């Protein structure tokens, strides 16, 4: 999920599209750094705590708006001064965007090469898509195929944003030329009106394209669904340069503007913790509405005469906005590597874990911003060598250079495929899905005289996702008469309707197995559906298989939530597949999630033994209670 814009400079704020050499009074735009800070805070918290700050992704829309604003502002300012040219425009973008981007990619690749080499599989095509500016479409193509989605957890997932940014940067000179042509033909107002109408028209694509229940990656990552925010920002930036007049405002307007800005900020903060990315209204209503709200916040904040706008000039929030590009570049890779290396176990508490993570992100951000500043201001090699006199840089840069070299080696040597056995997995899952209905029909008739298991283990219903689907043949061998309904990419929220359908067929008995939770977070997303499922199953015995998927951010929280459910409901027993799988990685395929040929047998055997052990224990306890009652009755007589 994930995202930001802007490159920092310690002398003057440098944004994507903002020229540090512009000196006029208008060039210091009040509060823009602070708004960027508000955006990067939301996005960062969303990446770090996706199950708590569930709406932090809204900051992405604010970044798009500000990026369009600043690019238009810079271009129009340079045009007025006669300094604008396509060549200079492209050179600035390359220096300010690509240099830190390439450094980040190489360092991450070098780190993975040293610490998590298996994570490099298939990375070459991903890196190429980032550098050529089509990563958002690359990710859409990957996510359209489930068999590469879970396997493709990546430190570069957030780079979809840069794909859209780079595409927009390429076409902006054409858009600006059209704007100037219309302005010469009529007026700036008419030209701005045309751009505004086009922007709002494109803004209708996301709600119209969204299909409830479908994969949202196409809607969320698409250039066509996102570009309207950039254009809307461009309208605001061009208006600021070409139309905006610094006339005074009344106290009433000042008060109204301040109230709007404060209220809007509170609404954004509430949205960060309340807006759910799985809610259809997010794509139909909330994301478009928040983009419009952000536009209003920019209009109020840029006006230096409105007092509340000065809130976004406070030093701390300005610092975050000032360094937002570096924070954006490093946050997702650092989070990914911390999760891959399971540092939470090392720190043994979340406070130390997240403190270390934040510290690494901040240190890398400061370093990359300084390196970028030196290269952008470089006039001669003597100037560069003077710049690296800094002790911090003298220490960090040589180490980083070695890691970058390792990253280059890793890029060249990385396996071509993300998951080498993806075709085998896909074939197994497709075959099991095709045979599922007929296999369930064959399992209807069970000869109880041949069953050695407790009778409660006969004719169990099992509902799960692709992990269970892959192991379905082994489960049928181990569980007499089992009815399996497993499907690729199934999420927890679908469980209730599945069990209802099975019950309507008269197949639902007193014992069920649930294997859901790999494909999305429960807390903050599907808690109500999960509770409704538990309520629907009532007093039935529920054996819930927890999840193992290293590198997937929601897995640990899902497993913790399932444990909490089991404590609240005595009829729920957790089968701890996660612990056993972590000790036997050789049972898993290349994705580290789905059991391989050996693993499906071990998975089924493990589930069977845990259920049998629990049922025998329950039977023994029930027998002891009956005997105790009989003894007591005899004594009473």
C-alpha positions as CSV (number, residue, x, y, z in Angstrom):
1,X,0.0,0.0,0.0
2,X,1.9,3.2,-0.2
3,X,4.1,7.6,-0.4
4,X,5.4,11.1,-0.9
5,X,7.1,13.9,-2.9
6,X,9.7,16.5,-2.5
7,X,13.5,16.7,-2.2
8,X,15.0,18.6,0.7
9,X,17.8,21.2,0.6
10,X,19.2,22.9,3.7
11,X,19.6,26.3,2.2
12,X,16.3,26.5,0.3
13,X,13.5,24.0,0.2
14,X,13.8,22.0,-3.0
15,X,10.7,20.2,-4.1
16,X,10.2,18.1,-7.2
17,X,9.6,21.0,-9.6
18,X,10.8,23.9,-7.3
19,X,13.8,25.9,-8.3
20,X,16.0,27.0,-5.4
21,X,17.2,30.0,-7.4
22,X,13.8,31.7,-7.5
23,X,14.0,34.7,-5.1
24,X,10.7,36.6,-5.3
25,X,8.5,37.1,-2.3
26,X,5.8,34.8,-3.8
27,X,8.3,31.9,-3.9
28,X,8.1,31.4,-0.2
29,X,4.7,29.7,0.0
30,X,3.4,29.6,3.5
31,X,2.7,26.2,5.0
32,X,3.5,24.0,2.0
33,X,6.3,22.2,3.8
34,X,3.9,21.7,6.8
35,X,1.2,20.2,4.5
36,X,3.8,17.8,3.1
37,X,4.7,17.0,6.7
38,X,1.1,16.2,7.4
39,X,1.0,13.9,4.4
40,X,4.3,12.0,5.1
41,X,3.3,11.5,8.8
42,X,0.0,9.8,7.6
43,X,1.8,7.6,5.0
44,X,4.6,6.6,7.3
45,X,2.2,5.6,10.2
46,X,0.2,3.7,7.7
47,X,3.2,1.7,6.6
48,X,4.4,1.1,10.1
49,X,1.0,0.4,11.7
50,X,-1.4,-0.6,8.9
51,X,-3.9,-2.1,11.2
52,X,-4.1,1.0,13.4
53,X,-3.6,4.0,11.2
54,X,-5.7,2.3,8.5
55,X,-6.5,5.5,6.6
56,X,-2.9,6.9,6.5
57,X,-2.9,6.2,2.7
58,X,-5.0,9.3,2.3
59,X,-1.7,11.2,2.6
60,X,-0.9,10.0,-0.9
61,X,-3.6,12.1,-2.4
62,X,-2.2,15.1,-0.6
63,X,1.2,14.4,-2.0
64,X,-0.1,14.2,-5.5
65,X,-1.9,17.5,-5.1
66,X,1.1,19.2,-3.7
67,X,3.4,17.7,-6.4
68,X,1.1,19.1,-9.1
69,X,0.9,22.4,-7.3
70,X,4.7,22.8,-6.9
71,X,5.6,21.7,-10.4
72,X,3.1,24.2,-11.9
73,X,4.3,26.9,-9.6
74,X,7.9,26.5,-10.6
75,X,7.2,26.2,-14.3
76,X,5.0,29.3,-14.4
77,X,7.4,31.3,-12.3
78,X,10.3,30.5,-14.6
79,X,8.2,31.2,-17.6
80,X,7.4,34.7,-16.4
81,X,11.1,35.4,-15.9
82,X,12.1,33.9,-19.3
83,X,14.2,31.2,-17.7
84,X,12.0,28.2,-18.6
85,X,13.2,25.6,-21.0
86,X,12.4,21.9,-21.6
87,X,16.1,21.0,-21.3
88,X,16.6,22.7,-18.0
89,X,13.3,21.3,-16.7
90,X,14.3,17.7,-17.5
91,X,17.9,18.1,-16.1
92,X,16.5,19.4,-12.8
93,X,14.1,16.5,-12.5
94,X,16.7,13.9,-13.2
95,X,19.2,15.4,-10.7
96,X,16.7,15.8,-7.9
97,X,14.6,12.6,-8.3
98,X,16.8,9.9,-9.9
99,X,20.0,10.4,-8.0
100,X,18.6,9.7,-4.5
101,X,16.3,7.1,-6.0
102,X,19.1,5.1,-7.6
103,X,21.2,5.3,-4.4
104,X,18.3,4.0,-2.3
105,X,17.7,1.1,-4.7
106,X,21.3,0.1,-4.8
107,X,21.8,0.2,-1.0
108,X,18.6,-1.8,-0.5
109,X,19.7,-4.4,-3.0
110,X,23.1,-4.6,-1.4
111,X,21.6,-5.1,2.0
112,X,19.3,-7.8,0.8
113,X,22.2,-9.5,-1.0
114,X,24.1,-9.7,2.3
115,X,21.2,-10.5,4.7
116,X,18.2,-11.8,2.8
117,X,19.4,-13.1,-0.6
118,X,16.2,-15.1,-1.3
119,X,14.3,-11.8,-1.4
120,X,16.2,-10.8,-4.6
121,X,14.4,-13.3,-6.8
122,X,12.7,-11.5,-9.6
123,X,13.9,-8.0,-8.5
124,X,15.5,-7.1,-11.8
125,X,12.3,-6.5,-13.7
126,X,10.9,-4.6,-10.7
127,X,13.9,-2.2,-10.5
128,X,13.8,-1.6,-14.3
129,X,10.1,-0.7,-14.0
130,X,11.0,1.8,-11.2
131,X,13.8,3.5,-13.2
132,X,11.8,3.6,-16.4
133,X,8.7,5.1,-14.6
134,X,6.1,2.4,-15.1
135,X,6.2,0.6,-11.7
136,X,2.6,1.3,-10.9
137,X,1.5,-0.6,-14.1
138,X,4.1,-3.3,-13.3
139,X,2.5,-3.8,-9.9
140,X,-1.0,-3.8,-11.4
141,X,0.1,-6.6,-13.7
142,X,1.6,-8.5,-10.8
143,X,-1.4,-8.1,-8.5
144,X,-3.7,-9.2,-11.3
145,X,-2.2,-12.7,-10.8
146,X,-2.6,-14.0,-7.2
147,X,0.2,-16.4,-7.7
148,X,2.8,-13.7,-7.8
149,X,1.1,-11.3,-5.4
150,X,1.9,-12.9,-2.0
151,X,5.3,-14.0,-3.4
152,X,6.0,-10.4,-4.5
153,X,6.2,-8.7,-1.1
154,X,8.9,-6.2,-1.8
155,X,10.9,-3.4,-0.3
156,X,9.9,-1.3,-3.3
157,X,6.1,-1.7,-3.1
158,X,5.8,2.1,-2.5
159,X,7.5,2.9,-5.8
160,X,4.1,2.7,-7.6
161,X,3.8,6.4,-6.5
162,X,7.0,7.3,-8.3
163,X,5.8,5.6,-11.5
164,X,2.8,8.0,-11.6
165,X,5.0,11.0,-10.7
166,X,7.6,10.2,-13.4
167,X,4.9,9.8,-16.0
168,X,3.3,13.1,-15.1
169,X,6.6,14.9,-15.1
170,X,7.1,13.7,-18.7
171,X,3.8,15.0,-19.9
172,X,3.7,18.2,-17.8
173,X,5.5,20.4,-20.4
174,X,2.8,19.5,-22.9
175,X,0.0,20.3,-20.4
176,X,1.7,23.6,-19.7
177,X,2.1,24.5,-23.4
178,X,-1.7,23.8,-23.8
179,X,-2.4,26.0,-20.8
180,X,-0.3,28.9,-22.2
181,X,-1.9,28.5,-25.7
182,X,-5.4,28.8,-24.2
183,X,-4.3,31.7,-22.1
184,X,-3.0,33.6,-25.2
185,X,-6.1,32.8,-27.1
186,X,-8.5,33.9,-24.3
187,X,-7.3,34.5,-20.7
188,X,-5.7,32.8,-17.7
189,X,-9.1,32.4,-16.1
190,X,-10.4,30.4,-19.1
191,X,-7.3,28.3,-19.3
192,X,-7.5,27.5,-15.6
193,X,-11.2,26.7,-16.0
194,X,-10.4,24.2,-18.8
195,X,-7.8,22.4,-16.7
196,X,-10.2,22.4,-13.7
197,X,-12.9,20.8,-15.8
198,X,-10.5,18.2,-17.2
199,X,-9.2,17.4,-13.7
200,X,-12.6,16.9,-12.2
201,X,-13.7,14.8,-15.2
202,X,-10.7,12.5,-14.6
203,X,-11.6,12.5,-10.9
204,X,-14.8,10.6,-11.8
205,X,-12.8,7.6,-13.2
206,X,-11.9,6.1,-9.8
207,X,-15.5,5.9,-8.4
208,X,-16.8,4.7,-11.8
209,X,-14.1,2.1,-12.3
210,X,-14.3,0.6,-8.7
211,X,-16.1,-2.7,-8.5
212,X,-17.1,-3.9,-5.0
213,X,-15.4,-7.2,-4.0
214,X,-12.7,-7.0,-6.7
215,X,-9.0,-6.4,-6.4
216,X,-8.5,-2.7,-5.8
217,X,-4.9,-2.6,-7.1
218,X,-6.1,-1.4,-10.6
219,X,-8.1,1.4,-9.1
220,X,-5.5,2.4,-6.4
221,X,-2.4,2.2,-8.6
222,X,-3.7,3.4,-12.0
223,X,-2.3,6.6,-13.5
224,X,-5.8,7.3,-15.0
225,X,-7.4,7.2,-11.6
226,X,-4.8,9.3,-9.8
227,X,-3.7,11.9,-12.3
228,X,-6.6,14.2,-11.5
229,X,-5.1,15.1,-8.1
230,X,-1.9,16.2,-9.9
231,X,-3.9,18.3,-12.4
232,X,-6.0,19.8,-9.6
233,X,-2.8,20.8,-7.8
234,X,-1.5,22.3,-11.1
235,X,-4.6,24.5,-11.3
236,X,-3.9,25.8,-7.8
237,X,-0.2,26.4,-8.5
238,X,-0.9,28.3,-11.8
239,X,-3.6,30.3,-10.1
240,X,-1.1,31.3,-7.4
241,X,1.4,32.6,-9.9
242,X,-0.8,34.0,-12.7
243,X,-4.0,35.2,-10.9
244,X,-3.6,35.4,-7.2
245,X,-3.4,39.0,-5.8
246,X,-2.1,39.8,-2.4
247,X,-5.1,41.9,-1.4
248,X,-6.0,42.2,2.3
249,X,-8.8,40.2,3.8
250,X,-11.4,41.1,6.4
251,X,-11.4,39.7,9.9
252,X,-14.4,37.6,9.1
253,X,-12.8,35.9,6.2
254,X,-9.6,35.4,8.3
255,X,-11.7,33.8,11.0
256,X,-13.7,31.6,8.5
257,X,-10.5,30.5,6.8
258,X,-8.8,29.7,10.1
259,X,-11.8,27.7,11.3
260,X,-11.9,25.8,8.0
261,X,-8.2,25.0,8.1
262,X,-8.3,23.8,11.7
263,X,-11.4,21.7,11.1
264,X,-10.0,20.2,7.9
265,X,-6.8,19.2,9.7
266,X,-8.8,17.5,12.4
267,X,-10.9,15.7,9.8
268,X,-7.7,14.5,8.1
269,X,-6.4,13.1,11.3
270,X,-9.6,11.3,12.0
271,X,-9.6,10.0,8.5
272,X,-6.1,8.6,9.1
273,X,-7.4,6.3,11.8
274,X,-11.0,5.7,10.5
275,X,-11.1,5.4,6.7
276,X,-10.8,1.7,5.7
277,X,-9.0,0.8,2.4
278,X,-11.4,-2.2,2.0
279,X,-14.5,-0.1,2.3
280,X,-16.2,0.6,-1.1
281,X,-17.0,4.2,0.0
282,X,-13.3,4.9,0.2
283,X,-13.0,4.8,-3.6
284,X,-16.5,6.0,-4.4
285,X,-16.6,8.9,-1.9
286,X,-13.8,9.4,0.6
287,X,-10.7,9.6,-1.6
288,X,-12.2,12.1,-4.1
289,X,-13.7,14.1,-1.2
290,X,-10.4,14.2,0.7
291,X,-8.6,15.4,-2.4
292,X,-11.1,18.3,-2.7
293,X,-10.6,19.0,1.0
294,X,-6.8,19.0,0.5
295,X,-7.2,21.6,-2.3
296,X,-9.2,23.8,0.0
297,X,-6.5,23.4,2.7
298,X,-3.8,24.5,0.2
299,X,-5.8,27.6,-0.8
300,X,-6.2,28.7,2.8
301,X,-2.6,27.8,3.8
302,X,-0.9,29.6,1.0
303,X,-2.6,32.9,2.0
304,X,-0.2,34.6,4.3
305,X,-2.9,36.8,5.7
306,X,-4.8,33.9,7.2
307,X,-3.4,33.4,10.7
308,X,-4.1,29.6,11.0
309,X,-2.0,28.9,8.0
310,X,1.1,29.7,10.2
311,X,0.4,26.4,12.1
312,X,2.0,24.6,9.1
313,X,5.1,26.7,9.5
314,X,5.9,25.2,12.9
315,X,9.5,23.8,12.9
316,X,8.7,20.1,13.6
317,X,6.1,19.6,11.0
318,X,8.1,21.7,8.5
319,X,11.1,19.4,9.1
320,X,9.1,16.3,8.2
321,X,7.8,18.1,5.0
322,X,11.3,19.4,4.2
323,X,12.7,15.9,4.3
324,X,9.6,14.1,3.0
325,X,11.3,12.7,-0.1
326,X,14.0,11.0,1.9
327,X,11.5,9.7,4.4
328,X,9.4,8.4,1.6
329,X,12.3,6.6,-0.1
330,X,13.6,4.8,3.0
331,X,10.6,4.0,5.2
332,X,9.2,1.1,3.3
333,X,12.6,-0.7,2.6
334,X,13.6,-0.3,6.3
335,X,10.2,-1.7,7.5
336,X,10.5,-4.6,5.0
337,X,14.0,-5.5,6.1
338,X,13.1,-5.3,9.8
339,X,10.2,-7.6,9.2
340,X,12.2,-10.0,7.1
341,X,14.9,-10.3,9.7
342,X,12.3,-10.6,12.4
343,X,13.9,-7.9,14.6
344,X,10.9,-7.8,16.8
345,X,12.0,-11.1,18.4
346,X,15.5,-9.6,18.9
347,X,14.2,-6.5,20.7
348,X,11.5,-8.5,22.5
349,X,9.3,-5.5,22.8
350,X,7.6,-3.2,20.4
351,X,8.9,0.1,21.9
352,X,12.6,-0.8,21.2
353,X,11.7,-2.3,17.8
354,X,9.9,0.7,16.5
355,X,12.4,3.2,18.1
356,X,15.2,1.4,16.2
357,X,13.2,1.4,13.0
358,X,12.4,5.1,13.2
359,X,16.0,5.9,14.0
360,X,17.3,4.1,11.0
361,X,14.8,5.8,8.7
362,X,15.7,9.2,10.1
363,X,19.4,8.7,9.8
364,X,19.2,7.4,6.2
365,X,16.9,10.3,5.3
366,X,19.3,13.0,6.7
367,X,22.2,11.2,4.9
368,X,20.5,10.9,1.5
369,X,19.2,14.5,1.6
370,X,22.7,15.8,2.3
371,X,24.2,13.7,-0.5
372,X,21.5,14.9,-2.9
373,X,22.1,18.6,-1.8
374,X,25.9,18.3,-2.5
375,X,25.4,16.7,-5.9
376,X,22.7,19.3,-6.9
377,X,24.9,22.2,-5.8
378,X,28.1,20.7,-7.2
379,X,30.1,23.1,-9.3
380,X,33.5,21.4,-9.3
381,X,35.1,18.3,-7.8
382,X,37.0,20.5,-5.3
383,X,33.6,21.8,-4.0
384,X,32.4,18.2,-3.7
385,X,35.5,17.1,-1.7
386,X,35.0,20.1,0.6
387,X,31.4,19.0,1.2
388,X,32.5,15.5,2.3
389,X,34.5,17.0,5.1
390,X,31.6,16.3,7.4
391,X,32.5,13.6,9.9
392,X,29.1,11.9,9.6
393,X,29.4,11.7,5.8
394,X,33.0,10.5,5.9
395,X,31.9,7.6,8.0
396,X,28.6,6.7,6.3
397,X,29.5,7.4,2.6
398,X,32.3,4.8,2.2
399,X,30.1,2.1,3.9
400,X,27.2,3.1,1.7
401,X,29.4,2.9,-1.4
402,X,30.3,-0.7,-0.6
403,X,26.7,-1.5,-0.1
404,X,25.8,0.2,-3.4
405,X,28.5,-1.9,-5.1
406,X,27.0,-5.0,-3.6
407,X,23.6,-3.8,-4.8
408,X,24.9,-3.6,-8.3
409,X,26.2,-7.2,-8.1
410,X,22.8,-8.3,-6.6
411,X,20.9,-6.7,-9.4
412,X,23.0,-8.6,-12.0
413,X,22.9,-11.9,-10.2
414,X,19.3,-11.9,-8.9
415,X,17.2,-14.9,-10.2
416,X,14.9,-14.0,-13.0
417,X,11.7,-15.3,-11.3
418,X,10.3,-14.1,-8.1
419,X,9.1,-17.6,-7.2
420,X,10.8,-20.4,-9.0
421,X,8.1,-22.9,-8.4
422,X,5.2,-20.6,-9.1
423,X,4.1,-22.6,-12.1
424,X,4.0,-25.8,-10.0
425,X,2.0,-24.1,-7.2
426,X,-0.4,-22.6,-9.7
427,X,-0.9,-26.0,-11.4
428,X,-1.6,-27.7,-8.0
429,X,-4.1,-25.1,-6.9
430,X,-5.9,-25.1,-10.2
431,X,-6.2,-28.9,-10.2
432,X,-7.4,-29.0,-6.6
433,X,-9.9,-26.3,-7.3
434,X,-11.3,-28.1,-10.4
435,X,-11.6,-31.4,-8.5
436,X,-13.0,-29.9,-5.2
437,X,-16.7,-30.4,-5.9
438,X,-16.4,-34.0,-7.2
439,X,-14.0,-34.9,-4.3
440,X,-16.5,-33.5,-1.8
441,X,-19.3,-35.7,-3.4
442,X,-17.2,-38.8,-3.1
443,X,-16.5,-38.2,0.6
444,X,-20.2,-38.2,1.5
445,X,-20.4,-41.9,2.3
446,X,-18.1,-43.0,5.1
447,X,-17.8,-46.5,6.6
448,X,-17.7,-45.7,10.3
449,X,-16.5,-49.2,11.1
450,X,-13.2,-48.4,9.4
451,X,-12.6,-45.1,11.2
452,X,-10.1,-45.1,14.1
453,X,-10.5,-41.4,14.9
454,X,-13.0,-40.0,17.3
455,X,-16.5,-39.8,15.7
456,X,-16.4,-36.0,15.9
457,X,-13.6,-36.0,13.3
458,X,-15.9,-37.6,10.7
459,X,-17.6,-35.3,8.1
460,X,-15.9,-32.2,9.3
461,X,-16.4,-29.0,7.2
462,X,-13.2,-27.0,6.4
463,X,-13.2,-23.6,4.8
464,X,-9.9,-21.8,3.9
465,X,-7.8,-20.0,1.4
466,X,-5.0,-21.2,-1.0
467,X,-2.9,-22.7,1.8
468,X,-5.7,-25.1,2.6
469,X,-6.6,-25.6,-1.1
470,X,-3.0,-26.8,-1.8
471,X,-3.2,-29.3,1.0
472,X,-6.7,-30.5,0.2
473,X,-5.8,-34.0,-1.1
474,X,-3.7,-34.7,2.0
475,X,-6.6,-33.5,4.2
476,X,-9.0,-35.9,2.5
477,X,-6.7,-38.7,3.2
478,X,-6.4,-37.9,6.9
479,X,-10.0,-36.8,7.6
480,X,-12.8,-39.2,6.7
481,X,-15.7,-37.6,4.9
482,X,-14.2,-34.1,5.1
483,X,-16.0,-31.4,3.1
484,X,-13.5,-28.7,1.9
485,X,-14.3,-25.3,0.5
486,X,-11.0,-23.6,-0.2
487,X,-10.3,-20.9,-2.7
488,X,-7.3,-18.8,-3.9
489,X,-7.2,-15.2,-2.5
490,X,-10.1,-15.8,-0.1
491,X,-10.1,-13.3,2.8
492,X,-11.7,-13.6,6.3
493,X,-14.6,-11.5,5.4
494,X,-15.9,-14.1,2.9
495,X,-16.1,-16.8,5.5
496,X,-19.6,-16.1,6.8
497,X,-21.3,-16.4,3.4
498,X,-19.4,-19.6,2.7
499,X,-20.5,-21.3,5.9
500,X,-24.1,-20.1,5.3
501,X,-24.1,-21.7,1.9
502,X,-22.7,-25.0,3.3
503,X,-25.4,-25.0,6.0
504,X,-28.1,-24.4,3.4
505,X,-26.9,-27.6,1.7
506,X,-27.3,-29.5,5.0
507,X,-23.6,-30.3,5.2
508,X,-22.6,-28.2,8.2
509,X,-22.1,-30.3,11.3
510,X,-20.9,-29.7,14.9
511,X,-17.2,-29.4,14.1
512,X,-15.5,-27.0,11.6
513,X,-11.9,-26.1,10.5
514,X,-11.2,-22.6,9.4
515,X,-8.0,-21.6,7.5
516,X,-8.4,-17.9,6.8
517,X,-6.3,-14.8,7.5
518,X,-3.4,-14.9,5.1
519,X,-4.9,-12.5,2.5
520,X,-5.6,-9.4,4.5
521,X,-5.7,-7.9,7.9
522,X,-8.5,-8.7,10.3
523,X,-8.2,-5.9,12.9
524,X,-9.5,-2.7,11.5
525,X,-10.8,-4.3,8.4
526,X,-12.8,-7.6,8.9
527,X,-13.4,-7.7,12.7
528,X,-17.1,-7.3,12.4
529,X,-17.3,-10.0,9.7
530,X,-15.1,-12.3,11.8
531,X,-17.3,-11.8,14.9
532,X,-20.4,-12.4,12.8
533,X,-18.9,-15.7,11.6
534,X,-18.2,-16.8,15.2
535,X,-21.8,-15.9,16.2
536,X,-23.2,-17.7,13.2
537,X,-21.3,-20.9,14.0
538,X,-22.6,-20.7,17.5
539,X,-21.6,-23.6,19.9
540,X,-19.9,-25.6,17.2
541,X,-16.3,-26.6,17.8
542,X,-14.1,-24.3,15.7
543,X,-10.5,-25.3,14.9
544,X,-8.9,-22.2,13.5
545,X,-5.5,-22.7,11.7
546,X,-3.4,-19.6,12.2
547,X,-1.2,-18.2,9.4
548,X,2.5,-18.2,8.4
549,X,3.6,-15.7,5.8
550,X,7.0,-14.0,6.6
551,X,7.1,-10.4,5.4
552,X,3.4,-9.9,5.3
553,X,2.7,-7.0,7.7
554,X,-0.7,-8.2,9.0
555,X,0.1,-11.8,9.8
556,X,1.4,-11.3,13.4
557,X,-1.6,-9.1,14.3
558,X,-4.0,-11.6,12.7
559,X,-2.6,-14.4,14.7
560,X,-2.7,-12.4,17.9
561,X,-6.3,-11.5,17.2
562,X,-7.2,-15.2,16.7
563,X,-5.6,-16.0,20.1
564,X,-7.7,-13.3,21.6
565,X,-10.8,-14.8,20.0
566,X,-9.9,-18.2,21.4
567,X,-9.7,-16.8,24.9
568,X,-13.1,-15.2,24.6
569,X,-14.8,-18.2,23.1
570,X,-14.1,-21.6,24.7
571,X,-15.3,-23.5,21.6
572,X,-12.4,-22.0,19.5
573,X,-9.1,-23.9,19.4
574,X,-6.1,-22.4,17.6
575,X,-4.0,-24.8,15.6
576,X,-0.6,-23.1,15.6
577,X,0.6,-23.8,12.1
578,X,2.7,-20.6,12.2
579,X,5.1,-21.9,14.9
580,X,5.6,-25.3,13.2
581,X,6.1,-23.8,9.7
582,X,8.7,-21.3,11.1
583,X,10.8,-24.3,12.3
584,X,10.4,-26.2,9.0
585,X,11.0,-23.8,6.2
586,X,11.9,-26.8,4.0
587,X,8.2,-27.7,4.1
588,X,7.4,-24.5,2.2
589,X,7.7,-23.4,-1.4
590,X,9.8,-20.6,-2.7
591,X,7.3,-18.0,-1.6
592,X,7.7,-19.1,2.1
593,X,3.9,-19.4,2.5
594,X,2.4,-22.3,0.6
595,X,3.4,-25.9,1.7
596,X,5.4,-27.8,-1.0
597,X,4.9,-31.6,-1.7
598,X,6.3,-32.6,1.6
599,X,4.7,-29.7,3.4
600,X,1.1,-30.4,2.4
601,X,1.4,-33.9,4.1
602,X,3.0,-32.4,7.2
603,X,0.3,-29.6,7.3
604,X,-2.5,-32.1,7.1
605,X,-0.8,-34.5,9.6
606,X,-0.2,-31.6,12.1
607,X,-3.9,-30.4,11.8
608,X,-5.1,-34.0,12.2
609,X,-3.0,-34.7,15.3
610,X,-4.0,-31.5,17.0
611,X,-7.7,-32.0,16.5
612,X,-7.5,-35.7,17.5
613,X,-5.5,-34.8,20.6
614,X,-8.1,-32.2,21.6
615,X,-11.1,-34.5,21.0
616,X,-9.5,-37.4,22.9
617,X,-8.7,-35.0,25.8
618,X,-12.3,-33.7,25.8
619,X,-13.7,-37.2,25.7
620,X,-11.5,-38.2,28.6
621,X,-12.6,-35.1,30.6
622,X,-16.3,-35.8,29.8
623,X,-15.9,-39.4,30.9
624,X,-14.3,-38.3,34.2
625,X,-17.2,-35.9,34.8
626,X,-19.7,-38.7,34.2
627,X,-17.9,-41.1,36.6
628,X,-17.7,-38.4,39.2
629,X,-21.4,-37.8,39.0
630,X,-22.1,-41.5,39.3
631,X,-19.9,-41.9,42.4
632,X,-21.5,-38.9,44.0
633,X,-25.1,-40.2,43.3
634,X,-24.1,-43.6,44.9
635,X,-22.8,-41.9,48.0
636,X,-26.0,-39.8,48.3
637,X,-28.1,-43.0,48.3
